[in-house]
Amino acid sequence: MASNTEIIDGFMAAWNSLDIDAVMAHFTDDASYANVPMGPPHVGKTLIREFIDGFMATTTEINFIVHHQVDDGRGVVMNERTDILQMGEKRIELPVMGVFELVDGKISAWRDYFDMGGFA
């Protein structure tokens, strides 16, 4: 089985490829996903997919660049990264701190922390 770090590396690659099916394959059925400054988490694969579908519909390019990544060896991976997003004519470079909880090789919780000012 792949290490938790390798799983998150694959997850980042799926985002960079804009491959929604590959992104969704990384989640447990009851996973939660929260963009912390944007409100409560989306819980369950159906709601997570609805959110990501909406996000990807407005985004023509994604490049998640991981600068640092740590694995606690017990199912938590954290990464510091820059998310570069092309949304129409707007290019956004957003510093992000991501926290991933994994169970049996899948993401059961994902929280991203960032400053909403990056979207202004």
N, CA, C and O atoms as CSV, one atom per row, in Angstrom:
chain,resi,resn,atom,element,x,y,z
A,1,MET,N,N,0.839,-1.178,0.000
A,1,MET,CA,C,0.000,0.000,0.000
A,1,MET,C,C,0.888,1.246,0.000
A,1,MET,O,O,1.952,1.264,0.619
A,2,ALA,N,N,0.440,2.272,-0.693
A,2,ALA,CA,C,1.175,3.527,-0.754
A,2,ALA,C,C,1.185,4.199,0.617
A,2,ALA,O,O,0.257,4.029,1.408
A,3,SER,N,N,2.230,4.953,0.887
A,3,SER,CA,C,2.297,5.717,2.138
A,3,SER,C,C,1.290,6.871,2.072
A,3,SER,O,O,0.825,7.244,0.995
A,4,ASN,N,N,0.970,7.419,3.224
A,4,ASN,CA,C,0.048,8.554,3.249
A,4,ASN,C,C,0.594,9.737,2.454
A,4,ASN,O,O,-0.166,10.441,1.789
A,5,THR,N,N,1.893,9.956,2.517
A,5,THR,CA,C,2.511,11.030,1.740
A,5,THR,C,C,2.332,10.781,0.248
A,5,THR,O,O,2.009,11.704,-0.500
A,6,GLU,N,N,2.536,9.556,-0.186
A,6,GLU,CA,C,2.350,9.224,-1.606
A,6,GLU,C,C,0.894,9.403,-2.032
A,6,GLU,O,O,0.619,9.830,-3.154
A,7,ILE,N,N,-0.027,9.079,-1.144
A,7,ILE,CA,C,-1.456,9.261,-1.460
A,7,ILE,C,C,-1.763,10.737,-1.665
A,7,ILE,O,O,-2.452,11.101,-2.618
A,8,ILE,N,N,-1.259,11.587,-0.781
A,8,ILE,CA,C,-1.502,13.022,-0.923
A,8,ILE,C,C,-0.781,13.576,-2.150
A,8,ILE,O,O,-1.309,14.465,-2.818
A,9,ASP,N,N,0.402,13.074,-2.456
A,9,ASP,CA,C,1.082,13.480,-3.694
A,9,ASP,C,C,0.217,13.146,-4.910
A,9,ASP,O,O,0.107,13.954,-5.832
A,10,GLY,N,N,-0.395,11.962,-4.916
A,10,GLY,CA,C,-1.287,11.577,-6.008
A,10,GLY,C,C,-2.531,12.447,-6.065
A,10,GLY,O,O,-3.025,12.766,-7.147
A,11,PHE,N,N,-3.032,12.825,-4.910
A,11,PHE,CA,C,-4.192,13.709,-4.820
A,11,PHE,C,C,-3.863,15.077,-5.422
A,11,PHE,O,O,-4.655,15.631,-6.183
A,12,MET,N,N,-2.698,15.615,-5.078
A,12,MET,CA,C,-2.276,16.902,-5.643
A,12,MET,C,C,-2.134,16.793,-7.168
A,12,MET,O,O,-2.531,17.705,-7.893
A,13,ALA,N,N,-1.575,15.692,-7.647
A,13,ALA,CA,C,-1.415,15.483,-9.086
A,13,ALA,C,C,-2.777,15.408,-9.789
A,13,ALA,O,O,-2.926,15.909,-10.903
A,14,ALA,N,N,-3.766,14.785,-9.142
A,14,ALA,CA,C,-5.111,14.708,-9.723
A,14,ALA,C,C,-5.705,16.104,-9.888
A,14,ALA,O,O,-6.333,16.401,-10.904
A,15,TRP,N,N,-5.504,16.954,-8.886
A,15,TRP,CA,C,-5.970,18.341,-8.995
A,15,TRP,C,C,-5.264,19.050,-10.150
A,15,TRP,O,O,-5.905,19.722,-10.958
A,16,ASN,N,N,-3.947,18.899,-10.223
A,16,ASN,CA,C,-3.183,19.569,-11.271
A,16,ASN,C,C,-3.612,19.124,-12.664
A,16,ASN,O,O,-3.463,19.873,-13.629
A,17,SER,N,N,-4.141,17.916,-12.773
A,17,SER,CA,C,-4.627,17.383,-14.053
A,17,SER,C,C,-6.093,17.727,-14.307
A,17,SER,O,O,-6.637,17.386,-15.357
A,18,LEU,N,N,-6.740,18.406,-13.341
A,18,LEU,CA,C,-8.168,18.724,-13.431
A,18,LEU,C,C,-9.005,17.462,-13.638
A,18,LEU,O,O,-10.000,17.478,-14.363
A,19,ASP,N,N,-8.591,16.370,-12.994
A,19,ASP,CA,C,-9.257,15.074,-13.142
A,19,ASP,C,C,-10.179,14.834,-11.942
A,19,ASP,O,O,-9.763,14.276,-10.926
A,20,ILE,N,N,-11.423,15.259,-12.076
A,20,ILE,CA,C,-12.377,15.191,-10.965
A,20,ILE,C,C,-12.589,13.765,-10.479
A,20,ILE,O,O,-12.737,13.543,-9.277
A,21,ASP,N,N,-12.609,12.797,-11.384
A,21,ASP,CA,C,-12.807,11.411,-10.954
A,21,ASP,C,C,-11.624,10.919,-10.124
A,21,ASP,O,O,-11.811,10.218,-9.130
A,22,ALA,N,N,-10.419,11.279,-10.525
A,22,ALA,CA,C,-9.234,10.890,-9.747
A,22,ALA,C,C,-9.216,11.614,-8.405
A,22,ALA,O,O,-8.843,11.024,-7.391
A,23,VAL,N,N,-9.613,12.875,-8.386
A,23,VAL,CA,C,-9.698,13.611,-7.112
A,23,VAL,C,C,-10.668,12.897,-6.180
A,23,VAL,O,O,-10.341,12.637,-5.022
A,24,MET,N,N,-11.847,12.582,-6.675
A,24,MET,CA,C,-12.892,11.986,-5.830
A,24,MET,C,C,-12.529,10.581,-5.360
A,24,MET,O,O,-12.972,10.150,-4.295
A,25,ALA,N,N,-11.731,9.867,-6.143
A,25,ALA,CA,C,-11.328,8.511,-5.758
A,25,ALA,C,C,-10.474,8.498,-4.495
A,25,ALA,O,O,-10.299,7.444,-3.883
A,26,HIS,N,N,-9.943,9.641,-4.099
A,26,HIS,CA,C,-9.095,9.720,-2.911
A,26,HIS,C,C,-9.885,9.845,-1.613
A,26,HIS,O,O,-9.301,9.732,-0.536
A,27,PHE,N,N,-11.204,10.078,-1.683
A,27,PHE,CA,C,-12.007,10.318,-0.481
A,27,PHE,C,C,-12.734,9.068,0.008
A,27,PHE,O,O,-13.137,8.219,-0.787
A,28,THR,N,N,-12.896,8.969,1.333
A,28,THR,CA,C,-13.818,7.985,1.897
A,28,THR,C,C,-15.239,8.470,1.593
A,28,THR,O,O,-15.441,9.645,1.287
A,29,ASP,N,N,-16.212,7.577,1.674
A,29,ASP,CA,C,-17.597,7.960,1.382
A,29,ASP,C,C,-18.121,9.032,2.330
A,29,ASP,O,O,-18.941,9.862,1.938
A,30,ASP,N,N,-17.648,9.018,3.582
A,30,ASP,CA,C,-18.145,9.954,4.593
A,30,ASP,C,C,-17.169,11.093,4.885
A,30,ASP,O,O,-17.238,11.719,5.942
A,31,ALA,N,N,-16.268,11.355,3.954
A,31,ALA,CA,C,-15.239,12.381,4.152
A,31,ALA,C,C,-15.843,13.764,4.353
A,31,ALA,O,O,-16.991,14.027,3.994
A,32,SER,N,N,-15.030,14.638,4.939
A,32,SER,CA,C,-15.405,16.048,5.039
A,32,SER,C,C,-14.300,16.890,4.412
A,32,SER,O,O,-13.119,16.551,4.487
A,33,TYR,N,N,-14.712,17.999,3.790
A,33,TYR,CA,C,-13.780,18.898,3.122
A,33,TYR,C,C,-14.174,20.316,3.487
A,33,TYR,O,O,-15.310,20.734,3.261
A,34,ALA,N,N,-13.223,21.056,4.055
A,34,ALA,CA,C,-13.513,22.427,4.472
A,34,ALA,C,C,-12.441,23.375,3.959
A,34,ALA,O,O,-11.248,23.173,4.191
A,35,ASN,N,N,-12.883,24.407,3.262
A,35,ASN,CA,C,-12.068,25.588,3.027
A,35,ASN,C,C,-12.405,26.488,4.211
A,35,ASN,O,O,-13.392,27.223,4.179
A,36,VAL,N,N,-11.590,26.428,5.242
A,36,VAL,CA,C,-11.937,26.963,6.553
A,36,VAL,C,C,-12.463,28.395,6.522
A,36,VAL,O,O,-13.461,28.667,7.189
A,37,PRO,N,N,-11.852,29.330,5.787
A,37,PRO,CA,C,-12.403,30.684,5.842
A,37,PRO,C,C,-13.731,30.848,5.090
A,37,PRO,O,O,-14.341,31.916,5.143
A,38,MET,N,N,-14.178,29.806,4.396
A,38,MET,CA,C,-15.379,29.923,3.567
A,38,MET,C,C,-16.629,29.324,4.211
A,38,MET,O,O,-17.703,29.364,3.611
A,39,GLY,N,N,-16.512,28.774,5.416
A,39,GLY,CA,C,-17.712,28.260,6.056
A,39,GLY,C,C,-17.606,26.810,6.448
A,39,GLY,O,O,-16.517,26.238,6.479
A,40,PRO,N,N,-18.755,26.212,6.749
A,40,PRO,CA,C,-18.746,24.835,7.250
A,40,PRO,C,C,-18.298,23.835,6.187
A,40,PRO,O,O,-18.349,24.120,4.990
A,41,PRO,N,N,-17.859,22.659,6.638
A,41,PRO,CA,C,-17.363,21.652,5.683
A,41,PRO,C,C,-18.473,21.039,4.845
A,41,PRO,O,O,-19.646,21.039,5.219
A,42,HIS,N,N,-18.060,20.522,3.710
A,42,HIS,CA,C,-18.920,19.704,2.867
A,42,HIS,C,C,-18.685,18.267,3.348
A,42,HIS,O,O,-17.543,17.814,3.418
A,43,VAL,N,N,-19.755,17.562,3.674
A,43,VAL,CA,C,-19.619,16.221,4.242
A,43,VAL,C,C,-20.255,15.196,3.318
A,43,VAL,O,O,-21.404,15.340,2.901
A,44,GLY,N,N,-19.484,14.153,3.004
A,44,GLY,CA,C,-19.937,13.097,2.112
A,44,GLY,C,C,-19.486,13.382,0.688
A,44,GLY,O,O,-19.368,14.534,0.271
A,45,LYS,N,N,-19.237,12.303,-0.046
A,45,LYS,CA,C,-18.700,12.444,-1.404
A,45,LYS,C,C,-19.623,13.223,-2.338
A,45,LYS,O,O,-19.143,13.936,-3.220
A,46,THR,N,N,-20.918,13.100,-2.163
A,46,THR,CA,C,-21.848,13.808,-3.049
A,46,THR,C,C,-21.689,15.313,-2.901
A,46,THR,O,O,-21.574,16.019,-3.903
A,47,LEU,N,N,-21.679,15.821,-1.667
A,47,LEU,CA,C,-21.553,17.262,-1.454
A,47,LEU,C,C,-20.153,17.768,-1.797
A,47,LEU,O,O,-19.997,18.878,-2.307
A,48,ILE,N,N,-19.142,16.957,-1.517
A,48,ILE,CA,C,-17.783,17.344,-1.885
A,48,ILE,C,C,-17.675,17.471,-3.404
A,48,ILE,O,O,-17.106,18.436,-3.914
A,49,ARG,N,N,-18.222,16.497,-4.119
A,49,ARG,CA,C,-18.147,16.542,-5.588
A,49,ARG,C,C,-18.905,17.746,-6.137
A,49,ARG,O,O,-18.427,18.399,-7.064
A,50,GLU,N,N,-20.067,18.049,-5.588
A,50,GLU,CA,C,-20.822,19.215,-6.061
A,50,GLU,C,C,-19.992,20.482,-5.922
A,50,GLU,O,O,-19.949,21.307,-6.834
A,51,PHE,N,N,-19.329,20.635,-4.769
A,51,PHE,CA,C,-18.500,21.813,-4.556
A,51,PHE,C,C,-17.330,21.847,-5.544
A,51,PHE,O,O,-17.071,22.873,-6.172
A,52,ILE,N,N,-16.636,20.731,-5.676
A,52,ILE,CA,C,-15.466,20.688,-6.558
A,52,ILE,C,C,-15.875,20.860,-8.019
A,52,ILE,O,O,-15.171,21.529,-8.776
A,53,ASP,N,N,-17.001,20.269,-8.430
A,53,ASP,CA,C,-17.499,20.474,-9.803
A,53,ASP,C,C,-17.703,21.958,-10.078
A,53,ASP,O,O,-17.304,22.459,-11.130
A,54,GLY,N,N,-18.322,22.661,-9.134
A,54,GLY,CA,C,-18.551,24.095,-9.296
A,54,GLY,C,C,-17.258,24.881,-9.383
A,54,GLY,O,O,-17.129,25.806,-10.185
A,55,PHE,N,N,-16.297,24.501,-8.544
A,55,PHE,CA,C,-14.992,25.158,-8.548
A,55,PHE,C,C,-14.263,24.914,-9.861
A,55,PHE,O,O,-13.734,25.848,-10.462
A,56,MET,N,N,-14.233,23.664,-10.307
A,56,MET,CA,C,-13.520,23.328,-11.540
A,56,MET,C,C,-14.191,23.924,-12.773
A,56,MET,O,O,-13.526,24.154,-13.783
A,57,ALA,N,N,-15.490,24.175,-12.707
A,57,ALA,CA,C,-16.194,24.764,-13.848
A,57,ALA,C,C,-15.712,26.185,-14.129
A,57,ALA,O,O,-15.831,26.674,-15.252
A,58,THR,N,N,-15.168,26.847,-13.105
A,58,THR,CA,C,-14.698,28.230,-13.279
A,58,THR,C,C,-13.182,28.308,-13.408
A,58,THR,O,O,-12.631,29.401,-13.543
A,59,THR,N,N,-12.507,27.175,-13.368
A,59,THR,CA,C,-11.050,27.139,-13.314
A,59,THR,C,C,-10.501,26.386,-14.524
A,59,THR,O,O,-10.871,25.237,-14.763
A,60,THR,N,N,-9.631,27.025,-15.276
A,60,THR,CA,C,-9.074,26.389,-16.469
A,60,THR,C,C,-7.693,25.792,-16.226
A,60,THR,O,O,-7.207,24.989,-17.024
A,61,GLU,N,N,-7.064,26.186,-15.122
A,61,GLU,CA,C,-5.744,25.639,-14.802
A,61,GLU,C,C,-5.559,25.638,-13.296
A,61,GLU,O,O,-5.905,26.604,-12.615
A,62,ILE,N,N,-5.015,24.552,-12.785
A,62,ILE,CA,C,-4.691,24.434,-11.363
A,62,ILE,C,C,-3.272,23.899,-11.265
A,62,ILE,O,O,-2.894,22.957,-11.961
A,63,ASN,N,N,-2.503,24.515,-10.393
A,63,ASN,CA,C,-1.172,24.010,-10.103
A,63,ASN,C,C,-0.950,24.135,-8.597
A,63,ASN,O,O,-0.700,25.227,-8.087
A,64,PHE,N,N,-1.044,23.021,-7.901
A,64,PHE,CA,C,-0.782,22.987,-6.465
A,64,PHE,C,C,0.706,22.686,-6.296
A,64,PHE,O,O,1.159,21.584,-6.608
A,65,ILE,N,N,1.451,23.647,-5.810
A,65,ILE,CA,C,2.893,23.478,-5.601
A,65,ILE,C,C,3.143,23.272,-4.112
A,65,ILE,O,O,2.939,24.184,-3.310
A,66,VAL,N,N,3.579,22.084,-3.749
A,66,VAL,CA,C,3.834,21.755,-2.346
A,66,VAL,C,C,5.265,22.156,-2.011
A,66,VAL,O,O,6.215,21.732,-2.670
A,67,HIS,N,N,5.402,22.979,-0.976
A,67,HIS,CA,C,6.716,23.440,-0.533
A,67,HIS,C,C,7.258,22.559,0.603
A,67,HIS,O,O,8.441,22.219,0.631
A,68,HIS,N,N,6.378,22.202,1.525
A,68,HIS,CA,C,6.753,21.365,2.663
A,68,HIS,C,C,5.599,20.417,2.938
A,68,HIS,O,O,4.432,20.791,2.814
A,69,GLN,N,N,5.930,19.192,3.313
A,69,GLN,CA,C,4.894,18.212,3.636
A,69,GLN,C,C,5.404,17.316,4.761
A,69,GLN,O,O,6.542,16.848,4.734
A,70,VAL,N,N,4.548,17.090,5.740
A,70,VAL,CA,C,4.914,16.228,6.858
A,70,VAL,C,C,3.826,15.195,7.083
A,70,VAL,O,O,2.640,15.453,6.874
A,71,ASP,N,N,4.254,14.028,7.510
A,71,ASP,CA,C,3.363,12.903,7.803
A,71,ASP,C,C,3.631,12.503,9.245
A,71,ASP,O,O,4.767,12.189,9.602
A,72,ASP,N,N,2.596,12.512,10.077
A,72,ASP,CA,C,2.809,12.187,11.489
A,72,ASP,C,C,2.930,10.684,11.745
A,72,ASP,O,O,3.170,10.265,12.878
A,73,GLY,N,N,2.765,9.871,10.696
A,73,GLY,CA,C,2.886,8.426,10.852
A,73,GLY,C,C,1.656,7.769,11.460
A,73,GLY,O,O,1.641,6.554,11.657
A,74,ARG,N,N,0.628,8.550,11.761
A,74,ARG,CA,C,-0.595,8.004,12.361
A,74,ARG,C,C,-1.848,8.378,11.568
A,74,ARG,O,O,-2.969,8.209,12.048
A,75,GLY,N,N,-1.647,8.886,10.351
A,75,GLY,CA,C,-2.811,9.182,9.525
A,75,GLY,C,C,-3.063,10.652,9.266
A,75,GLY,O,O,-4.108,11.003,8.717
A,76,VAL,N,N,-2.137,11.524,9.645
A,76,VAL,CA,C,-2.296,12.954,9.362
A,76,VAL,C,C,-1.114,13.415,8.518
A,76,VAL,O,O,0.047,13.204,8.870
A,77,VAL,N,N,-1.442,14.052,7.390
A,77,VAL,CA,C,-0.440,14.665,6.523
A,77,VAL,C,C,-0.788,16.145,6.433
A,77,VAL,O,O,-1.951,16.507,6.251
A,78,MET,N,N,0.220,16.994,6.561
A,78,MET,CA,C,0.021,18.440,6.423
A,78,MET,C,C,0.974,18.949,5.354
A,78,MET,O,O,2.123,18.517,5.261
A,79,ASN,N,N,0.469,19.879,4.547
A,79,ASN,CA,C,1.373,20.479,3.582
A,79,ASN,C,C,1.179,21.983,3.505
A,79,ASN,O,O,0.076,22.506,3.663
A,80,GLU,N,N,2.297,22.658,3.254
A,80,GLU,CA,C,2.312,24.077,2.968
A,80,GLU,C,C,2.519,24.182,1.469
A,80,GLU,O,O,3.450,23.596,0.918
A,81,ARG,N,N,1.643,24.933,0.814
A,81,ARG,CA,C,1.726,24.962,-0.640
A,81,ARG,C,C,1.250,26.306,-1.183
A,81,ARG,O,O,0.680,27.122,-0.460
A,82,THR,N,N,1.494,26.507,-2.442
A,82,THR,CA,C,0.924,27.625,-3.180
A,82,THR,C,C,-0.016,27.034,-4.211
A,82,THR,O,O,0.390,26.210,-5.031
A,83,ASP,N,N,-1.268,27.452,-4.172
A,83,ASP,CA,C,-2.247,27.034,-5.170
A,83,ASP,C,C,-2.323,28.130,-6.228
A,83,ASP,O,O,-2.697,29.265,-5.933
A,84,ILE,N,N,-1.972,27.785,-7.443
A,84,ILE,CA,C,-2.045,28.727,-8.556
A,84,ILE,C,C,-3.266,28.344,-9.381
A,84,ILE,O,O,-3.369,27.225,-9.884
A,85,LEU,N,N,-4.184,29.287,-9.511
A,85,LEU,CA,C,-5.469,29.037,-10.164
A,85,LEU,C,C,-5.657,30.036,-11.296
A,85,LEU,O,O,-5.450,31.236,-11.113
A,86,GLN,N,N,-6.047,29.544,-12.459
A,86,GLN,CA,C,-6.443,30.416,-13.559
A,86,GLN,C,C,-7.959,30.345,-13.648
A,86,GLN,O,O,-8.528,29.307,-13.988
A,87,MET,N,N,-8.604,31.467,-13.337
A,87,MET,CA,C,-10.069,31.543,-13.327
A,87,MET,C,C,-10.466,32.662,-14.285
A,87,MET,O,O,-10.484,33.837,-13.917
A,88,GLY,N,N,-10.785,32.274,-15.522
A,88,GLY,CA,C,-11.061,33.278,-16.547
A,88,GLY,C,C,-9.797,34.076,-16.809
A,88,GLY,O,O,-8.739,33.505,-17.073
A,89,GLU,N,N,-9.905,35.381,-16.735
A,89,GLU,CA,C,-8.752,36.258,-16.942
A,89,GLU,C,C,-7.936,36.432,-15.658
A,89,GLU,O,O,-6.857,37.024,-15.683
A,90,LYS,N,N,-8.435,35.930,-14.572
A,90,LYS,CA,C,-7.808,36.144,-13.270
A,90,LYS,C,C,-6.882,34.986,-12.898
A,90,LYS,O,O,-7.278,33.821,-12.927
A,91,ARG,N,N,-5.644,35.329,-12.551
A,91,ARG,CA,C,-4.676,34.344,-12.060
A,91,ARG,C,C,-4.477,34.616,-10.572
A,91,ARG,O,O,-4.170,35.736,-10.165
A,92,ILE,N,N,-4.658,33.580,-9.779
A,92,ILE,CA,C,-4.555,33.696,-8.330
A,92,ILE,C,C,-3.422,32.806,-7.840
A,92,ILE,O,O,-3.340,31.634,-8.209
A,93,GLU,N,N,-2.553,33.364,-7.012
A,93,GLU,CA,C,-1.514,32.596,-6.337
A,93,GLU,C,C,-1.813,32.690,-4.852
A,93,GLU,O,O,-1.654,33.746,-4.239
A,94,LEU,N,N,-2.248,31.570,-4.278
A,94,LEU,CA,C,-2.779,31.563,-2.922
A,94,LEU,C,C,-1.931,30.688,-2.003
A,94,LEU,O,O,-1.852,29.478,-2.215
A,95,PRO,N,N,-1.290,31.277,-0.978
A,95,PRO,CA,C,-0.593,30.456,0.011
A,95,PRO,C,C,-1.635,29.673,0.835
A,95,PRO,O,O,-2.620,30.244,1.304
A,96,VAL,N,N,-1.406,28.375,1.000
A,96,VAL,CA,C,-2.376,27.493,1.665
A,96,VAL,C,C,-1.650,26.551,2.623
A,96,VAL,O,O,-0.537,26.099,2.357
A,97,MET,N,N,-2.305,26.273,3.732
A,97,MET,CA,C,-1.885,25.212,4.650
A,97,MET,C,C,-2.979,24.163,4.635
A,97,MET,O,O,-4.122,24.459,4.983
A,98,GLY,N,N,-2.646,22.935,4.236
A,98,GLY,CA,C,-3.634,21.862,4.141
A,98,GLY,C,C,-3.384,20.792,5.192
A,98,GLY,O,O,-2.243,20.420,5.464
A,99,VAL,N,N,-4.466,20.307,5.773
A,99,VAL,CA,C,-4.411,19.211,6.748
A,99,VAL,C,C,-5.289,18.085,6.223
A,99,VAL,O,O,-6.457,18.293,5.894
A,100,PHE,N,N,-4.713,16.892,6.148
A,100,PHE,CA,C,-5.404,15.722,5.621
A,100,PHE,C,C,-5.389,14.621,6.666
A,100,PHE,O,O,-4.339,14.293,7.218
A,101,GLU,N,N,-6.547,14.057,6.933
A,101,GLU,CA,C,-6.649,12.878,7.792
A,101,GLU,C,C,-6.980,11.701,6.887
A,101,GLU,O,O,-7.900,11.768,6.071
A,102,LEU,N,N,-6.217,10.615,7.042
A,102,LEU,CA,C,-6.397,9.453,6.174
A,102,LEU,C,C,-6.763,8.221,6.983
A,102,LEU,O,O,-6.272,8.011,8.092
A,103,VAL,N,N,-7.644,7.408,6.394
A,103,VAL,CA,C,-8.055,6.130,6.967
A,103,VAL,C,C,-8.015,5.099,5.848
A,103,VAL,O,O,-8.649,5.283,4.809
A,104,ASP,N,N,-7.283,4.029,6.054
A,104,ASP,CA,C,-7.195,2.940,5.077
A,104,ASP,C,C,-6.875,3.437,3.668
A,104,ASP,O,O,-7.460,2.971,2.690
A,105,GLY,N,N,-5.935,4.394,3.574
A,105,GLY,CA,C,-5.479,4.848,2.271
A,105,GLY,C,C,-6.357,5.871,1.577
A,105,GLY,O,O,-6.133,6.188,0.409
A,106,LYS,N,N,-7.355,6.393,2.283
A,106,LYS,CA,C,-8.253,7.392,1.688
A,106,LYS,C,C,-8.354,8.607,2.613
A,106,LYS,O,O,-8.139,8.502,3.820
A,107,ILE,N,N,-8.680,9.743,2.035
A,107,ILE,CA,C,-8.838,10.974,2.809
A,107,ILE,C,C,-10.204,10.965,3.486
A,107,ILE,O,O,-11.238,10.889,2.823
A,108,SER,N,N,-10.193,11.043,4.814
A,108,SER,CA,C,-11.450,11.104,5.561
A,108,SER,C,C,-11.788,12.536,5.970
A,108,SER,O,O,-12.948,12.846,6.243
A,109,ALA,N,N,-10.790,13.402,6.014
A,109,ALA,CA,C,-11.023,14.820,6.307
A,109,ALA,C,C,-9.924,15.639,5.649
A,109,ALA,O,O,-8.755,15.255,5.651
A,110,TRP,N,N,-10.321,16.777,5.085
A,110,TRP,CA,C,-9.381,17.699,4.455
A,110,TRP,C,C,-9.797,19.109,4.839
A,110,TRP,O,O,-10.938,19.522,4.627
A,111,ARG,N,N,-8.846,19.836,5.409
A,111,ARG,CA,C,-9.078,21.229,5.768
A,111,ARG,C,C,-7.973,22.083,5.159
A,111,ARG,O,O,-6.787,21.801,5.335
A,112,ASP,N,N,-8.373,23.126,4.442
A,112,ASP,CA,C,-7.427,24.078,3.901
A,112,ASP,C,C,-7.604,25.406,4.622
A,112,ASP,O,O,-8.724,25.881,4.807
A,113,TYR,N,N,-6.484,25.999,5.028
A,113,TYR,CA,C,-6.457,27.280,5.708
A,113,TYR,C,C,-5.741,28.278,4.815
A,113,TYR,O,O,-4.622,28.027,4.368
A,114,PHE,N,N,-6.385,29.411,4.555
A,114,PHE,CA,C,-5.803,30.440,3.705
A,114,PHE,C,C,-6.504,31.760,3.975
A,114,PHE,O,O,-7.548,31.803,4.625
A,115,ASP,N,N,-5.919,32.831,3.470
A,115,ASP,CA,C,-6.462,34.164,3.631
A,115,ASP,C,C,-7.369,34.465,2.434
A,115,ASP,O,O,-6.919,34.419,1.289
A,116,MET,N,N,-8.626,34.769,2.693
A,116,MET,CA,C,-9.584,35.064,1.612
A,116,MET,C,C,-9.183,36.300,0.814
A,116,MET,O,O,-9.675,36.496,-0.297
A,117,GLY,N,N,-8.300,37.136,1.356
A,117,GLY,CA,C,-7.842,38.306,0.630
A,117,GLY,C,C,-7.181,37.958,-0.684
A,117,GLY,O,O,-7.131,38.788,-1.592
A,118,GLY,N,N,-6.667,36.732,-0.802
A,118,GLY,CA,C,-6.043,36.297,-2.044
A,118,GLY,C,C,-7.011,36.236,-3.218
A,118,GLY,O,O,-6.590,36.251,-4.374
A,119,PHE,N,N,-8.301,36.168,-2.926
A,119,PHE,CA,C,-9.308,36.127,-3.993
A,119,PHE,C,C,-9.805,37.520,-4.365
A,119,PHE,O,O,-10.509,37.684,-5.361
A,120,ALA,N,N,-9.443,38.515,-3.574
A,120,ALA,CA,C,-9.968,39.883,-3.793
A,120,ALA,C,C,-9.303,40.532,-4.994
A,120,ALA,O,O,-9.615,41.675,-5.329
